């Protein structure tokens, strides 16, 4: 039996991680499922082995299995080990910050094909307003396998809906040609009117 995919996407500060944690908790407490939470190594939020929401009213901290962002396939061994340890199937795999994960589409498809339900939370666009990693590709899997796509909402300081993640370096908008991944940088959600990208090519 194939699994189903629940996809949560949006800009920074849209409560993606809090929503992932809420759904994981619901499955644990009400469906009595074992949910294995995964944390890619490029995610520096919350510290090693911890998935943490930035929302003070969110899900707080949740233990997670940390893996190399460039090799999610190593997780398959950890899933088998966990199933032997608990004596039952791991029904659900939850992946936070999915935009960082290499082979995300194929890895998620493999999990669905082997009968795991999958939750994935992540940014849809990078700071350049371009598709981030393979997050948007996962919508095909929702169509093919069933599940849901949740557009998590964030708001600009002006009160309008924010669609973009504005990267700030020393309080100023980052240039278009700055690296995609910069540890410890800061972001804020921006609407189209207030999103700024110095050096944008078009």
BALOBA-1460 file (C-alpha; in Angstrom, 3 decimals):
// residues 202
<rec num="1" residu="x" x="0.000" y="0.000" z="0.000"/>
<rec num="2" residu="x" x="1.396" y="3.387" z="-1.002"/>
<rec num="3" residu="x" x="1.801" y="6.231" z="1.422"/>
<rec num="4" residu="x" x="0.427" y="9.763" z="1.110"/>
<rec num="5" residu="x" x="2.274" y="13.065" z="1.139"/>
<rec num="6" residu="x" x="1.440" y="16.161" z="3.184"/>
<rec num="7" residu="x" x="3.395" y="19.125" z="1.854"/>
<rec num="8" residu="x" x="3.745" y="22.407" z="3.776"/>
<rec num="9" residu="x" x="5.342" y="25.311" z="1.914"/>
<rec num="10" residu="x" x="5.731" y="29.054" z="2.282"/>
<rec num="11" residu="x" x="8.205" y="31.858" z="3.020"/>
<rec num="12" residu="x" x="10.146" y="32.380" z="6.198"/>
<rec num="13" residu="x" x="8.099" y="32.938" z="9.375"/>
<rec num="14" residu="x" x="5.039" y="31.172" z="7.970"/>
<rec num="15" residu="x" x="4.957" y="28.507" z="10.724"/>
<rec num="16" residu="x" x="5.973" y="25.603" z="8.467"/>
<rec num="17" residu="x" x="7.935" y="23.823" z="11.183"/>
<rec num="18" residu="x" x="5.227" y="24.439" z="13.785"/>
<rec num="19" residu="x" x="2.674" y="22.893" z="11.421"/>
<rec num="20" residu="x" x="4.935" y="19.891" z="10.786"/>
<rec num="21" residu="x" x="5.292" y="19.390" z="14.545"/>
<rec num="22" residu="x" x="1.544" y="19.725" z="15.088"/>
<rec num="23" residu="x" x="0.786" y="17.059" z="12.515"/>
<rec num="24" residu="x" x="3.480" y="14.748" z="13.877"/>
<rec num="25" residu="x" x="2.028" y="15.124" z="17.375"/>
<rec num="26" residu="x" x="-1.504" y="14.434" z="16.097"/>
<rec num="27" residu="x" x="-0.379" y="11.190" z="14.500"/>
<rec num="28" residu="x" x="1.508" y="10.132" z="17.616"/>
<rec num="29" residu="x" x="-1.206" y="10.898" z="20.134"/>
<rec num="30" residu="x" x="-4.387" y="10.075" z="18.240"/>
<rec num="31" residu="x" x="-3.400" y="7.590" z="15.519"/>
<rec num="32" residu="x" x="-0.756" y="5.914" z="17.740"/>
<rec num="33" residu="x" x="1.679" y="6.048" z="14.837"/>
<rec num="34" residu="x" x="5.446" y="6.107" z="15.112"/>
<rec num="35" residu="x" x="6.620" y="9.311" z="13.441"/>
<rec num="36" residu="x" x="10.326" y="9.639" z="12.643"/>
<rec num="37" residu="x" x="11.346" y="13.292" z="12.290"/>
<rec num="38" residu="x" x="14.310" y="14.067" z="10.021"/>
<rec num="39" residu="x" x="16.638" y="17.068" z="10.134"/>
<rec num="40" residu="x" x="19.018" y="17.795" z="7.209"/>
<rec num="41" residu="x" x="22.524" y="18.903" z="8.125"/>
<rec num="42" residu="x" x="22.136" y="22.261" z="6.342"/>
<rec num="43" residu="x" x="19.430" y="23.212" z="8.842"/>
<rec num="44" residu="x" x="21.258" y="25.126" z="11.591"/>
<rec num="45" residu="x" x="18.074" y="26.110" z="13.440"/>
<rec num="46" residu="x" x="17.529" y="24.466" z="16.824"/>
<rec num="47" residu="x" x="20.879" y="22.708" z="17.207"/>
<rec num="48" residu="x" x="21.968" y="19.118" z="16.450"/>
<rec num="49" residu="x" x="19.248" y="16.494" z="16.520"/>
<rec num="50" residu="x" x="16.493" y="19.014" z="17.252"/>
<rec num="51" residu="x" x="13.748" y="20.445" z="15.055"/>
<rec num="52" residu="x" x="12.558" y="23.741" z="16.500"/>
<rec num="53" residu="x" x="9.938" y="26.250" z="15.445"/>
<rec num="54" residu="x" x="10.793" y="29.945" z="15.561"/>
<rec num="55" residu="x" x="7.197" y="30.624" z="16.561"/>
<rec num="56" residu="x" x="7.107" y="31.028" z="20.377"/>
<rec num="57" residu="x" x="3.537" y="29.682" z="20.284"/>
<rec num="58" residu="x" x="4.485" y="26.790" z="18.013"/>
<rec num="59" residu="x" x="5.495" y="23.238" z="18.768"/>
<rec num="60" residu="x" x="8.723" y="24.074" z="20.587"/>
<rec num="61" residu="x" x="11.495" y="21.513" z="20.196"/>
<rec num="62" residu="x" x="11.195" y="17.995" z="18.836"/>
<rec num="63" residu="x" x="13.890" y="15.317" z="18.686"/>
<rec num="64" residu="x" x="14.973" y="14.460" z="15.163"/>
<rec num="65" residu="x" x="17.316" y="12.156" z="13.296"/>
<rec num="66" residu="x" x="20.055" y="14.291" z="11.736"/>
<rec num="67" residu="x" x="21.384" y="13.284" z="8.339"/>
<rec num="68" residu="x" x="23.684" y="14.615" z="5.628"/>
<rec num="69" residu="x" x="21.629" y="16.894" z="3.383"/>
<rec num="70" residu="x" x="23.445" y="15.548" z="0.317"/>
<rec num="71" residu="x" x="22.609" y="11.902" z="1.086"/>
<rec num="72" residu="x" x="19.102" y="11.277" z="2.416"/>
<rec num="73" residu="x" x="19.400" y="7.612" z="1.421"/>
<rec num="74" residu="x" x="21.419" y="6.968" z="4.590"/>
<rec num="75" residu="x" x="18.145" y="7.450" z="6.464"/>
<rec num="76" residu="x" x="16.795" y="4.151" z="5.107"/>
<rec num="77" residu="x" x="19.196" y="2.234" z="7.357"/>
<rec num="78" residu="x" x="18.085" y="4.321" z="10.333"/>
<rec num="79" residu="x" x="14.428" y="3.570" z="9.559"/>
<rec num="80" residu="x" x="15.116" y="-0.175" z="9.466"/>
<rec num="81" residu="x" x="17.092" y="0.041" z="12.725"/>
<rec num="82" residu="x" x="14.274" y="1.982" z="14.395"/>
<rec num="83" residu="x" x="11.672" y="-0.551" z="13.246"/>
<rec num="84" residu="x" x="13.730" y="-3.381" z="14.735"/>
<rec num="85" residu="x" x="14.121" y="-1.402" z="17.962"/>
<rec num="86" residu="x" x="10.420" y="-0.609" z="18.424"/>
<rec num="87" residu="x" x="9.137" y="-3.889" z="17.003"/>
<rec num="88" residu="x" x="6.719" y="-2.241" z="14.572"/>
<rec num="89" residu="x" x="6.609" y="-0.261" z="11.387"/>
<rec num="90" residu="x" x="7.555" y="3.410" z="11.215"/>
<rec num="91" residu="x" x="4.286" y="4.638" z="9.736"/>
<rec num="92" residu="x" x="5.271" y="8.238" z="9.044"/>
<rec num="93" residu="x" x="8.433" y="10.122" z="8.066"/>
<rec num="94" residu="x" x="8.503" y="13.898" z="8.705"/>
<rec num="95" residu="x" x="11.150" y="15.992" z="6.928"/>
<rec num="96" residu="x" x="11.761" y="19.572" z="8.024"/>
<rec num="97" residu="x" x="13.569" y="22.150" z="5.842"/>
<rec num="98" residu="x" x="13.045" y="19.964" z="2.779"/>
<rec num="99" residu="x" x="14.523" y="22.601" z="0.460"/>
<rec num="100" residu="x" x="17.999" y="21.592" z="1.637"/>
<rec num="101" residu="x" x="17.654" y="17.883" z="0.790"/>
<rec num="102" residu="x" x="19.331" y="16.515" z="-2.330"/>
<rec num="103" residu="x" x="17.320" y="13.887" z="-4.243"/>
<rec num="104" residu="x" x="14.238" y="15.011" z="-2.289"/>
<rec num="105" residu="x" x="11.817" y="14.020" z="-5.054"/>
<rec num="106" residu="x" x="13.212" y="10.502" z="-5.553"/>
<rec num="107" residu="x" x="13.741" y="9.954" z="-1.819"/>
<rec num="108" residu="x" x="10.171" y="10.989" z="-0.996"/>
<rec num="109" residu="x" x="8.827" y="8.855" z="-3.846"/>
<rec num="110" residu="x" x="10.728" y="5.840" z="-2.488"/>
<rec num="111" residu="x" x="9.251" y="6.369" z="0.979"/>
<rec num="112" residu="x" x="5.742" y="6.610" z="-0.496"/>
<rec num="113" residu="x" x="6.285" y="3.505" z="-2.644"/>
<rec num="114" residu="x" x="7.369" y="1.540" z="0.432"/>
<rec num="115" residu="x" x="4.194" y="2.491" z="2.294"/>
<rec num="116" residu="x" x="5.306" y="5.349" z="4.531"/>
<rec num="117" residu="x" x="3.204" y="8.470" z="4.876"/>
<rec num="118" residu="x" x="5.473" y="11.495" z="4.455"/>
<rec num="119" residu="x" x="5.266" y="15.035" z="5.846"/>
<rec num="120" residu="x" x="7.566" y="17.631" z="4.259"/>
<rec num="121" residu="x" x="7.916" y="21.264" z="5.343"/>
<rec num="122" residu="x" x="10.125" y="23.772" z="3.572"/>
<rec num="123" residu="x" x="10.614" y="26.993" z="1.684"/>
<rec num="124" residu="x" x="9.086" y="27.142" z="-1.780"/>
<rec num="125" residu="x" x="11.359" y="29.992" z="-2.953"/>
<rec num="126" residu="x" x="14.905" y="31.012" z="-2.056"/>
<rec num="127" residu="x" x="15.948" y="34.590" z="-1.275"/>
<rec num="128" residu="x" x="16.202" y="35.257" z="-5.027"/>
<rec num="129" residu="x" x="12.509" y="34.352" z="-5.439"/>
<rec num="130" residu="x" x="13.512" y="31.252" z="-7.407"/>
<rec num="131" residu="x" x="12.310" y="27.671" z="-6.694"/>
<rec num="132" residu="x" x="14.306" y="26.341" z="-3.726"/>
<rec num="133" residu="x" x="15.616" y="22.816" z="-4.104"/>
<rec num="134" residu="x" x="12.951" y="20.294" z="-5.129"/>
<rec num="135" residu="x" x="10.111" y="21.488" z="-2.908"/>
<rec num="136" residu="x" x="7.830" y="22.588" z="-5.751"/>
<rec num="137" residu="x" x="8.453" y="19.295" z="-7.583"/>
<rec num="138" residu="x" x="6.762" y="17.459" z="-4.716"/>
<rec num="139" residu="x" x="3.372" y="18.776" z="-5.767"/>
<rec num="140" residu="x" x="3.441" y="16.144" z="-8.529"/>
<rec num="141" residu="x" x="3.746" y="13.439" z="-5.874"/>
<rec num="142" residu="x" x="0.698" y="14.818" z="-4.068"/>
<rec num="143" residu="x" x="-1.242" y="14.574" z="-7.323"/>
<rec num="144" residu="x" x="0.002" y="11.054" z="-8.044"/>
<rec num="145" residu="x" x="-0.115" y="9.514" z="-4.548"/>
<rec num="146" residu="x" x="-2.712" y="11.601" z="-2.760"/>
<rec num="147" residu="x" x="-2.331" y="13.869" z="0.218"/>
<rec num="148" residu="x" x="-2.403" y="17.639" z="0.529"/>
<rec num="149" residu="x" x="-0.525" y="20.845" z="-0.191"/>
<rec num="150" residu="x" x="-0.723" y="23.531" z="2.495"/>
<rec num="151" residu="x" x="0.383" y="27.060" z="1.620"/>
<rec num="152" residu="x" x="1.595" y="28.392" z="4.956"/>
<rec num="153" residu="x" x="0.909" y="32.102" z="5.327"/>
<rec num="154" residu="x" x="3.266" y="34.862" z="6.409"/>
<rec num="155" residu="x" x="2.760" y="38.606" z="6.520"/>
<rec num="156" residu="x" x="4.920" y="41.584" z="5.629"/>
<rec num="157" residu="x" x="5.397" y="44.389" z="8.151"/>
<rec num="158" residu="x" x="2.941" y="46.427" z="6.080"/>
<rec num="159" residu="x" x="0.212" y="43.874" z="6.765"/>
<rec num="160" residu="x" x="0.015" y="42.410" z="3.253"/>
<rec num="161" residu="x" x="0.515" y="38.725" z="2.589"/>
<rec num="162" residu="x" x="4.219" y="37.909" z="2.228"/>
<rec num="163" residu="x" x="5.245" y="35.655" z="-0.634"/>
<rec num="164" residu="x" x="8.993" y="36.235" z="-0.407"/>
<rec num="165" residu="x" x="11.802" y="35.614" z="2.071"/>
<rec num="166" residu="x" x="13.920" y="38.760" z="2.293"/>
<rec num="167" residu="x" x="17.497" y="37.938" z="3.261"/>
<rec num="168" residu="x" x="19.198" y="40.634" z="5.314"/>
<rec num="169" residu="x" x="22.945" y="41.031" z="5.760"/>
<rec num="170" residu="x" x="23.890" y="43.648" z="8.344"/>
<rec num="171" residu="x" x="20.284" y="44.815" z="8.156"/>
<rec num="172" residu="x" x="20.331" y="45.397" z="4.394"/>
<rec num="173" residu="x" x="18.872" y="43.289" z="1.556"/>
<rec num="174" residu="x" x="21.334" y="40.686" z="0.274"/>
<rec num="175" residu="x" x="22.610" y="40.999" z="-3.276"/>
<rec num="176" residu="x" x="21.361" y="38.643" z="-5.982"/>
<rec num="177" residu="x" x="24.805" y="37.068" z="-6.403"/>
<rec num="178" residu="x" x="25.302" y="36.163" z="-2.727"/>
<rec num="179" residu="x" x="25.388" y="32.414" z="-1.914"/>
<rec num="180" residu="x" x="22.105" y="30.510" z="-1.656"/>
<rec num="181" residu="x" x="23.064" y="28.964" z="1.696"/>
<rec num="182" residu="x" x="24.593" y="31.213" z="4.341"/>
<rec num="183" residu="x" x="24.620" y="29.888" z="7.926"/>
<rec num="184" residu="x" x="23.339" y="32.267" z="10.535"/>
<rec num="185" residu="x" x="21.860" y="34.824" z="8.169"/>
<rec num="186" residu="x" x="18.583" y="36.567" z="8.939"/>
<rec num="187" residu="x" x="15.335" y="36.802" z="7.002"/>
<rec num="188" residu="x" x="11.991" y="38.484" z="7.170"/>
<rec num="189" residu="x" x="8.825" y="37.890" z="5.150"/>
<rec num="190" residu="x" x="8.048" y="40.525" z="2.516"/>
<rec num="191" residu="x" x="5.203" y="41.260" z="0.135"/>
<rec num="192" residu="x" x="5.871" y="41.927" z="-3.560"/>
<rec num="193" residu="x" x="5.916" y="45.700" z="-3.015"/>
<rec num="194" residu="x" x="8.584" y="45.594" z="-0.302"/>
<rec num="195" residu="x" x="10.724" y="42.702" z="-1.538"/>
<rec num="196" residu="x" x="14.128" y="44.044" z="-2.660"/>
<rec num="197" residu="x" x="16.821" y="42.173" z="-4.590"/>
<rec num="198" residu="x" x="19.854" y="44.330" z="-5.479"/>
<rec num="199" residu="x" x="21.566" y="43.196" z="-8.678"/>
<rec num="200" residu="x" x="18.628" y="41.161" z="-9.963"/>
<rec num="201" residu="x" x="19.275" y="40.293" z="-13.592"/>
<rec num="202" residu="x" x="15.689" y="40.782" z="-14.821"/>
